[in-house]
Amino acid sequence: MTNLKTKVIHGGIATDSTTGAVSVPIYQTSTYQQDALGQPKAYEYSRSGNPTRHALERLIADLEGGIQGFAFGSGLAGIHAVLSMFSAGDHIILADDVYGGTFRLMDKVMTKVGLTYDLIDLSDLEAFSNAFTPQTKAVYFETPSNPLLKILDIATISKIAKAHHALTLVDNTFATPYLQQPLLLGADVVLHSATKYLGGHSDVVAGLVTTHSQELAQQIGFLQNSIGAVLGPQDSWLVQRGIKTLALRMDAHSANAFKIASYLEENLAVAKVYYPGLDQHLGHAIAQKQMRDFGGMVSFELVNEAGVKRFVEKLKYFTLAESLGGVESLVEVPAIMTHASIPKEIRETIGIKDGLIRLSVGVEDIADLLEDLQQALEAVNA
Ligand SMILES: *Cc1c(COP(=O)(O)O)cnc(C)c1O
């Protein structure tokens, strides 16, 4: 089975082996009866393993080309487990525009246990190559990035990292495995906030991690069980259910987002549009090479920066909310909402202006979405 449209439905463990149930049941249990002393069955205790979670873990591994998957109580819990592979004194190269919560975890939590890091613009390969120290153990990035939709060349970055004996860790939340498979391009570990497109319905917080390295799988599995931030069976079921329609949703998100980006690009009230599907986008050629389509996220700046508040409050179908990746369209202002935890000086240097607006384009009818944007833009200029 190679086609992802089939894999999202039949991949991993898709049916229940004990009852034949077509939907893997929610095994709401903390522990499991043992046949005899010292002879546990396949599962012993639900932090270490649960059949519903296991089905989801097998599925993400299957979709990304990994050998084993790991489900966590949130995206950040997964990132924390992966970063816990490293020790005091180890150095990480962190992309300068990672998710605000990832930056905070590195800057405020991992540094307390002795990890060091540098924020680097990874589209500058010379700056990247110069950032390695003898202690560098990994490079960590997102592509497309958040909120500027910067595209990074996964194959090239992985190759450079490998030459320095460093791991490549890719947060694939924005693309999902349907649009992009970093492990197949040379990355070592793929991470997801499954809260976003994988869940897809804004009803669950979850994290997924996978790798194709036996050694890394062993380490991450040990840390998942030792730290213990595992995903519960109900939420595991919700994410697996969400993934069944991932291909349908990502096609619809991408088609709507492309039309909205093109519309905004033509609109005189809009100063700048960030969408990797546009010809003028800096990373367009790389995106074409490593992605099936360009995804559902669009960011832009208004000519009239002071109109941001009025614009986002005037929208009807784009709900003003953090998060992304659900079937419904959302709008947010990164400087005030998702990226407020990044200090203003750093935000400015990486290009996240106070007037930047980010859309998570949903799967509603495109005519309604365009009409909504139009009336809000008119209100700003009135
Ligand atoms: C949301 C998000 C995270 C964090 O995930 P949670 O599920 O909120 O913990 C990490 N990376 C990216 C790119 C995200 O969008």
The ligand as a Gaussian input file, in Angstrom:
#p B3LYP/6-31G(d) Opt

LIG

0 1
 C        0.508000      24.080000      17.791000
 C        1.889000      23.780000      17.380000
 C        2.778000      23.153000      18.247000
 C        2.416000      22.803000      19.682000
 O        1.441000      21.816000      19.726000
 P        0.360000      21.667000      20.929000
 O       -0.472000      20.531000      20.484000
 O       -0.371000      22.970000      21.012000
 O        1.139000      21.400000      22.165000
 C        4.039000      22.838000      17.770000
 N        4.409000      23.154000      16.516000
 C        3.576000      23.770000      15.654000
 C        4.053000      24.093000      14.278000
 C        2.293000      24.117000      16.053000
 O        1.485000      24.745000      15.201000

